[in-house]
């Protein structure tokens, strides 16, 4: 009785389009309940939709009703879609295309891929056709990603839609979306193989980054990286695209430092790539970075260490001290040693900072290092230690500035005998 009352109440909806769709939705629910009134609901939906006067609006809403009939498992749904296609022939091209876009979208959702492609092929405007196919592909990919088990047939259907898309940028977007889905459903071999089909160099780099990131996240076998590198090399040749930088990162993040270094030494912007990779590794793979640094030449180590210390001065993480220790023992660029001194000061290790400063032979650089230590001691109110250190600063200008700061500090703390004694000691020295 309640359902009959609901069906009767639908009549109060004045808009025939809304009324027709309401009947159709009720029809789906009644079908799920195995209620015989479902057929009556769909009949009312069809009768109502034909009350719409605008022919384009009528056909668009009729396709929506057909969609819900398909959701209910009614075979007559396909027949109605074909009827709509026949009725479209008397309409202008633009109107026909708009209705067909809806039909394609609905048929894909109903898993009627062949039917969807057929209607998409009838779209006259190339832009609209490719856009509709891309929309169809995205909807289908979203649908299969939500299923618990992905069947090979579903992947083939997705690729079938993708094959119909030809125009850029739709083709590149479609390829990218398909590869992303293949990665998520763990079809790694197929995803890597699909990269071969990319045409746009910009999309190649974007897709490569996506694939690399995903493979690292799921921690797959190294063989996938080897295949990825092979595909990338082939693409770089075919598209005349230099993606050596991407390959270097792939090797390094995968722990293949020998391969990364070999590629770095082959590129024109050798120094830039060395610096860039050092930045990437110190942020993401410091354990790999140590192995990488151990294989560098003297000049390469100086260059890389400078960039690494710049990062560590901004992020003075104590757990990365092993990198600093290696750099301090092996670099020959004393400007890097000054950075090492400042790192130790930031981590509170004054003793190590003093030891490293003693290794610096250049008087100007050594004075800078000692000055930094003296400033640190002043901030900690270790005035006696600061005075002792200042006496070793050879740079007159820097030592004068430090002595000036010391004197002001002593006056600020005057009132204690120790400060006065410290000042006298400074004068004697």
N, C-alpha and C positions, 0 to 999 in steps of 0.2 A: 504493500500500500504506500509506504514512504517513497519508494522509487517512482511510482506513478505520479505522486504529488510533485516530486522534483521535476519530472519530465514536463508536467503541466506548467510548473512555475517558470520554466525556461521561456515560455511564450511572452512573458512580461518584458523580455529584453527587446528593445525597439530596433537596435541596429541588426540587420539581417546577417552581416558578416560575423559579429560576435555571437549571435544566436546559433548560427550554423556550427561554428567552432566549438561552442559549449556542448551542443548535442554530440558532436564527434568525440570530444573528450569523455563525456559520460558513456558513450558507446564503448570506448576502450576499457573503462573501469568495469562496466557490466560484463564485458567479455571475460575479463579476469575472474569475475565472480561466477562465470558460466550462467549468467542470467539471460533467458531468452528475449528479454526486452532490448538487448543490445542491437539486434537487427532493426528494431523500430527506431532506436536513437539515431542510427546511421542513415536510415531512410529519411527521417525528419531533417537531418543535417544536409543531405543532398537536395531535398525539396526547398529548403530555406536558402541555400546558397544561390539558387537560380532566381531568387527574388532581387538579387543585386543588379542594378541597371548598368553600371559601368562595366563593359566587357573585359577590360584588363583586370580590374579589381575582382570581377567574378571568377576569372580563371585562376588568379593568384589564390583566392580563398578556396576554390575547388581543389587546388593542389594540396592545400593544407588539410582539407577533409580527407582526401585520398591518402595522405600521409598517416593520419590517425587510423584509417581503415587498415592500412598496412601494418601499423603497430598492433592492431587487433588480430592480425593474421588472415585478413580477408584477401583472397586472390583477386577479387574484383578491383583492388587498389591499382594494380598494374594497368588494367584495362582503362581505368579513369585517367591515369597519367597519359596514356596513348591518345585517349580522346581529347585531352587538353592540347596535346601536340598537334592534332589534326585541326582543332578549332583555332589555333594560333595563326594558321596560314593566311587568314584574312586580315591580320593586324599588321601595323607598321613594324619594321625590323627592330627598332629600339624597344617597343613594348614586348615583342616576342622574346627578345633576349632577357628582359627582366623577369618574365615568368619562368623561363627555362632555368635561370639561376636558382630559383626556389625549388624547382623540380629536382635539379641535380643534388642540391643540399639534402632534400628529403630522402631521395633514393639511396644516397650514401649512408644516411643514418639507418635506413632499413636494410643495409647490407646488400642492396641490389646494385652492385658495382657496374656490371655490364650495361644495365639499363641507364644508370647515371651517365656513363661515358657516351652512350648513344645520344641522349638529350643534350649533353654538353657539346657534342660534335655539330649539332644543329645551330648553335649560337653563331651569329654572323660576325659580330664584332670581335676581333682578335684579342683585344685587351680584356673584354668582359669574359670571353671564353677561358682564357688562361687564368683569370682571377677566380672564375667559378671552379675550375679544376683544382686550383691551389686550395681554395676553401674546402672543396670535397676531400682533398688529400689530408688536410689538417684535421677535419672532423673524423675521418676514418682512423688516422693515427691516434688521435685522442681516444677513440673508442677501443682500439685494440690494446692500448697501453693499460686500460682499466680492467681488462680481462685477466683472470688468474693464470690461464695457460695460453700462450701465443702459438698458434698453429702455422706451419709453413704456408698453408693456403692463404692465410691472412696477410703474410708478408708479401706474397706474390700479387695479391690484389692491390696492396698499397703501391707496389712497384708498377703495376699496370696503370694506375692513375697517374703516377709520376711520369711515365713514358709519354703520356699525351700532352704534357706541358712542354712547350718549346720556347716561348717568348721570355726574354729577360725583362725585369728581374725575377719574374715568377719562377723560372726554371731553377735559378740558383737558390732561391728561398725554399723551393720544394725539395731540392737535393739536400739542403742543410737540414730541413725538418725530418726527412727520411733517415738520414744518417744519425741524427740525435735519437730517434726512436729505436733504430737498430742497436745503438749502444745501450739504451735503457733496458731492452729486452735481451741483452747479452749476446747479440749476434755480432760479435766483434769482427770476425773475418769479413762478413758481408759489409759491415759499416766501413771498414778500411778500404775494401774493394770499390765501394761506391764513390770514394773520393776521386777516383780516376775520371769520373764523368763531369767533374766541375770544369767550367769554361772561363770563369771570371777570376783573374789573379787575386783580387781583393777577397773573394769568397774562399779561395783556397787557404789563405792564411787564417781566416776566421774559423773555418772548419777544422784545420789542423790543430789550432789551439783548443777547440772544443773536444776533439778526440783525445789529445794528449792529456788534458785536464781530467777527463773522465777515466781514462785508462789508469792514471796515477791514483785516482780516488778509489777505484775498485781493486787496485793492486793485482793486475793480471800478469800472466806469464810474459817474460821478456820477448818471446817470439812475436808477439803482436807489435812491439816497437820495431823490430827488424822489418816486418812487413810494411809498417807505416813509413819507415825511412825509404824503403824501395819504391813505394808509391810516390812519395814526395820527390824523390830524385827524378823519376819518370815525368812527373808533372812539370817540374822546373825546366826540363828539356823541351817538353811539348809546348808549354805556354811561354817559354823564354822568361821564366820568372825566377828571380834569385831568392830562394827560401832557405839558403844556407844557414842564416841566423836561427830559423826555426829548428833546423836539424841539429844545430849545436846545442840548443836548449834541450831537445829531446834526448840526445846522448848524455848530457850532463845530469839531468834529473833522473835518468835511469842508471846513473852510476858509471856510465861508460866514459870516463874522463879522457882516456887515450883518444877515442874517436872524436870527442868534442875538441880537444886540443889540436888534433890534426886538421880539423875543419877550420878552426880559428886561424891557424897559421897559413891557410890558403886564401883567405878573403882579403880584399883591398883595405877595408876599414878595420884592419887587424887590431889596433889599439882600442878602438871603440867597442869592438865585440868582446875583447878580453875584459874590459871594464864592466860592460853590461852583464856579462855572464857572472862575474864576481859579485855584482849586486844581487843578482837573482839567487845565487847559491847561498850567500850569507843570510838571506831572508828565509829561504825555503829549505835548503839542504846544507847546513853548515858542516855536517859530517862528511859529505861529498866534497865540500870546498877544501877541507884540509888535505884530502888526497890529491885534489886538483893543484893546490899550491905546491905540494911536494914535487910535482912534475914540471914546474915552470923554470925557465932560465932566470938568471939574475935580474935582467932588465924587466922581464915579464913579471917577476915576483914584486919588484919595486912598484910597478904600475898598478898591479892588482891590489897590493897591500894598501896603497894610498886610498883607494876607493873603499876597501873593506874597513879601514880605520875611520874613515869619515862616517860610515854607517854606524859603527860601534860607538863612536863618540856621541851620536844622537840616541843610540839605544845601548847603553853600557850594561849589557846583561852579563852577570857573573859567570853563568854557565858556558859562555863563549870565550872564556879566558884562555882556553887551550889554543884558540886561533891566534890570540894576541901573543902568547908565549912563543909560538912558532915564528910569527912575523918578527918579533923582537930578536930572536936568535939568528935569523937568516937574511933579513933585508940589509942592503948596503946604503940605501937612501936615508940619510940622517934626518930628513924632514919627516919621514914616516916614524922614526924613533921619538920625535917630539910629540907626535900624535899618540904614540904608545904611552908616553909619560902621562899625558892628559887623561887617557883612558884609566890608568891605574889610580889617578887622583879621584876620578869620578866614582870608582868602585871602593875608594877609601884605603887603598893599598899604597901608602906613602913609601914604605920601604922599597917596594919593587920600582916605584917611580924614580927614587933616588939612584937605584942600581942602574936603571936604563939610562938616566941622564949622564952617568959617569962614562958610558960607552960612546957618547957623542963627542967627536973630535973638533968639529967646527965651533969656534968660540961663540959666534952669534947665535947659532942654534942651541948650543949648550946653555947659554945665558937665558934664552927663551924658556927652555925646559926648567931650569932652576927657578926662574921667575914665577912660573906657574906653580911650582912646589911651594915657594915662599908665600904666594897668595893663599894657597890652600892652608898652610900652617897659620897664617894670620887669621883666617876665618875661624880656625879652631882655637884661637887665642894661645897658640904655642909660640909665644914671642921669642923666647930664647932660641928655639930651634930655627925660627925664621931668620933671626939675626946671624946665626952661624952660617946659614945657607947663603944669605945675601953677600957675605964676605967672599964667596966663590964666584959671584957674578962678575964677569969681565967687562960686560957692556956698561960703560959709564952712565949712559942715559937711563938704562933700565935699572941699574943698581941705585942710582940717585932717586928714581921714582919709588923704589921699594923702601929705601931708607926713610924717605919722606912719609910714606904710609906707616912705617914702623914707629916713627916719632910721634905722629898723631895718635896712634894706637896707645903708645905709652902714656901720653898726656891724658887720654880719655880714661885710662885706668890708674892715673896717679892717685896716690893715697895709699898704695901698697908699696912696701920697700923693695919688693922683688922687681918691680918695673923699673925703679930707679937704678938698681944694680945692673939690670939688663942693658940700660942705656949707657952706663959707664963702661960696661964690657964691650959694647959696640964701638965706643969712641976709642978704646985702647987698641982694638983690632984694626 
